[in-house]
Amino acid sequence: MGQEKHLEIARNILNNAASMNMNKETILKISKKMDEYIVEYYRKVNSSTETK
């Protein structure tokens, strides 16, 4: 699965967790995972632009 799809899924999960008033620790774990996907995505984008 691509990084964009991971970002979309994580964003949806995070939004659902927040709207369901889940506990802050769970929301923080989801948010940290989403941050990992964002970093991974930008690393991929930056590496592809450097090779051009």
C-alpha positions as CSV (number, residue, x, y, z in Angstrom):
1,M,0.0,0.0,0.0
2,G,1.4,3.4,-0.9
3,Q,2.1,6.3,1.5
4,E,-0.8,8.3,0.2
5,K,-3.2,5.6,1.0
6,H,-1.7,5.1,4.5
7,L,-2.1,8.8,5.1
8,E,-5.7,8.8,4.0
9,I,-6.5,5.8,6.2
10,A,-4.7,7.2,9.2
11,R,-6.4,10.5,8.8
12,N,-9.8,8.9,8.7
13,I,-9.1,6.7,11.7
14,L,-7.8,9.8,13.6
15,N,-10.9,11.8,12.7
16,N,-13.2,8.9,13.8
17,A,-11.3,8.5,17.1
18,A,-11.6,12.2,17.8
19,S,-15.3,12.3,16.9
20,M,-16.0,9.3,19.1
21,N,-14.2,11.0,22.1
22,M,-11.7,8.2,22.5
23,N,-9.1,8.6,25.2
24,K,-6.2,11.0,24.6
25,E,-3.6,8.2,24.7
26,T,-5.3,6.3,21.8
27,I,-5.6,9.5,19.8
28,L,-2.0,10.3,20.5
29,K,-0.8,6.9,19.3
30,I,-2.8,7.3,16.1
31,S,-1.4,10.8,15.6
32,K,2.1,9.5,16.0
33,K,1.6,6.8,13.5
34,M,0.2,9.4,11.0
35,D,3.3,11.5,11.6
36,E,5.5,8.5,10.6
37,Y,3.5,8.1,7.4
38,I,3.9,11.9,6.7
39,V,7.7,11.8,7.2
40,E,7.9,8.7,5.0
41,Y,5.9,10.4,2.3
42,Y,8.0,13.5,2.3
43,R,11.2,11.6,2.2
44,K,10.0,9.7,-0.8
45,V,8.8,12.9,-2.5
46,N,12.1,14.7,-1.7
47,S,14.3,11.8,-2.9
48,S,12.4,11.6,-6.2
49,T,12.8,15.3,-6.9
50,E,16.5,15.2,-6.1
51,T,17.1,12.6,-8.7
52,K,15.5,14.7,-11.4
